[in-house]
Amino acid sequence: MQIRLNGESLQLESSCSLEALLSTQNQLKAGVAVAINQQVIPRSQWSHTFLSQHDDVDLFRAIAGG
């Protein structure tokens, strides 16, 4: 299954949850937000949200500053 992660093509063996994807990418950290196909997915839904062929996944990190 082919998806895009932060603009880069990524081949997955099969459909997986968003949480599983983030775990394999070492991105299950505080301050991370995720959008699939330009729709933000609440952290409480990551384990229940499954990826589909050609999904566009974007990771965002909160950055402190002024």
C-alpha positions in Angstrom: 0.0 0.0 0.0 1.4 3.4 -1.0 0.9 6.6 1.1 2.7 9.9 1.4 4.3 10.9 4.7 5.3 14.6 4.8 5.4 14.7 1.0 7.6 11.5 0.7 6.3 8.2 -0.8 6.1 5.4 1.7 5.3 1.8 1.0 3.4 -0.1 3.7 2.9 -3.9 3.8 -0.8 -3.4 4.5 -3.3 -1.0 6.0 -2.4 0.0 9.5 -3.6 2.3 12.2 -2.2 5.9 12.4 -0.8 5.0 15.8 1.1 2.0 14.3 2.5 4.1 11.6 3.7 6.8 14.0 5.2 4.1 16.2 7.3 2.7 13.4 8.4 6.2 12.5 9.3 7.0 16.2 6.8 9.8 16.2 4.6 8.9 19.2 5.8 12.0 21.1 4.2 14.8 23.0 3.6 17.9 20.8 3.0 15.9 17.6 -0.2 16.6 15.6 -1.3 14.6 12.5 -3.5 15.4 9.5 -4.6 12.8 6.9 -5.7 14.3 3.6 -5.7 17.7 5.2 -8.0 16.7 8.1 -6.5 16.9 11.6 -6.9 13.6 13.5 -7.3 14.0 17.3 -4.7 11.9 19.3 -7.6 10.0 20.9 -8.5 8.6 17.4 -5.0 7.6 16.3 -5.5 3.9 17.3 -8.9 3.8 15.6 -7.9 5.6 12.4 -6.7 3.2 9.6 -4.7 4.4 6.6 -5.9 3.7 3.0 -4.1 3.6 -0.3 -2.8 7.0 -1.4 -3.5 8.8 1.9 -1.5 11.9 2.4 -0.2 12.0 6.0 1.4 15.2 7.4 3.1 15.4 10.8 3.4 18.7 12.7 5.3 19.5 15.8 4.6 22.3 18.3 7.5 24.6 18.7 7.8 26.9 21.6 8.9 30.5 20.9 7.9 34.0 20.9 
